[in-house]
Amino acid sequence: MKTTAKQTARETYETRQREIAAMLDFLKCELEAHAEKAKADGLHWGHVGDLAHIRENLKETLVFAMGSRDEEVAGKMIEDAVADATTGTAKRN
């Protein structure tokens, strides 16, 4: 998206938030399409590798989004949260 000098930082920030939310929705759709393709093709290790690549990129993005935290600590926090979510032990507030 192009920005003009007239856009404020707040407006541009809010635009970026909406763009990221749209991209996350798009990612969900693409993951569903990938699952359908994997099912149609006959699931194989190439499909697993695709998801491993996506997972690693998402983790890298999350570490970045977490800001000034130590990368190793942030990575562990992410892995713990994923483990909790996938085993159903995530803490609910």
C-alpha positions as CSV (number, residue, x, y, z in Angstrom):
1,M,0.0,0.0,0.0
2,K,1.3,3.4,-0.8
3,T,1.1,6.1,1.8
4,T,0.9,9.8,1.3
5,A,2.7,12.5,3.4
6,K,-0.8,13.5,4.6
7,Q,-1.3,10.2,6.4
8,T,-0.5,10.3,10.1
9,A,1.5,7.6,11.9
10,R,-1.7,6.5,13.7
11,E,-3.7,6.2,10.4
12,T,-0.9,4.2,8.8
13,Y,-0.5,2.0,11.9
14,E,-4.2,1.2,11.9
15,T,-4.0,0.4,8.2
16,R,-1.1,-2.0,8.9
17,Q,-3.1,-3.7,11.6
18,R,-6.1,-4.2,9.3
19,E,-3.7,-5.5,6.6
20,I,-2.1,-8.0,8.9
21,A,-5.5,-9.2,10.1
22,A,-6.6,-9.7,6.5
23,M,-3.4,-11.6,5.8
24,L,-4.0,-13.9,8.8
25,D,-7.5,-14.6,7.5
26,F,-6.0,-15.3,4.1
27,L,-3.4,-17.6,5.8
28,K,-6.2,-19.6,7.4
29,C,-7.9,-20.1,4.0
30,E,-4.6,-21.1,2.4
31,L,-3.9,-23.7,5.2
32,E,-7.4,-25.2,4.6
33,A,-6.7,-25.3,0.8
34,H,-3.3,-26.9,1.6
35,A,-5.0,-29.6,3.7
36,E,-7.5,-30.3,0.9
37,K,-4.6,-30.6,-1.6
38,A,-2.7,-32.9,0.7
39,K,-5.7,-35.1,1.2
40,A,-6.3,-35.2,-2.6
41,D,-2.6,-35.9,-3.4
42,G,-2.1,-38.4,-0.7
43,L,-0.4,-36.9,2.4
44,H,3.4,-37.1,2.1
45,W,6.5,-35.6,3.8
46,G,6.5,-32.7,1.3
47,H,3.3,-31.5,2.7
48,V,4.7,-31.8,6.2
49,G,7.7,-29.8,5.1
50,D,5.5,-27.0,3.7
51,L,3.8,-26.6,7.1
52,A,7.2,-26.8,8.9
53,H,8.4,-23.9,6.7
54,I,5.2,-21.8,7.4
55,R,5.5,-22.6,11.2
56,E,9.1,-21.4,11.3
57,N,8.3,-18.2,9.5
58,L,5.4,-17.5,11.8
59,K,7.6,-18.2,14.9
60,E,10.2,-15.8,13.5
61,T,7.5,-13.1,13.0
62,L,6.1,-13.7,16.5
63,V,9.5,-13.3,18.0
64,F,9.9,-10.0,16.2
65,A,6.4,-8.9,17.2
66,M,7.3,-9.6,20.9
67,G,9.8,-6.8,20.7
68,S,12.9,-6.5,22.9
69,R,12.6,-9.8,24.5
70,D,15.5,-12.2,24.3
71,E,15.0,-14.3,21.1
72,E,15.6,-17.6,23.0
73,V,13.2,-16.7,25.8
74,A,10.6,-15.5,23.3
75,G,11.0,-18.7,21.2
76,K,10.4,-20.8,24.3
77,M,7.3,-18.8,25.3
78,I,5.9,-19.4,21.8
79,E,6.7,-23.1,21.9
80,D,5.1,-23.4,25.3
81,A,2.0,-21.6,24.2
82,V,1.7,-23.8,21.1
83,A,2.2,-26.9,23.2
84,D,-0.5,-25.8,25.6
85,A,-2.9,-24.9,22.8
86,T,-2.4,-28.2,21.0
87,T,-2.8,-30.3,24.2
88,G,-5.8,-28.4,25.4
89,T,-4.0,-27.2,28.6
90,A,-3.9,-23.5,27.7
91,K,-4.8,-21.3,30.6
92,R,-8.1,-19.5,30.1
93,N,-8.8,-16.2,31.8
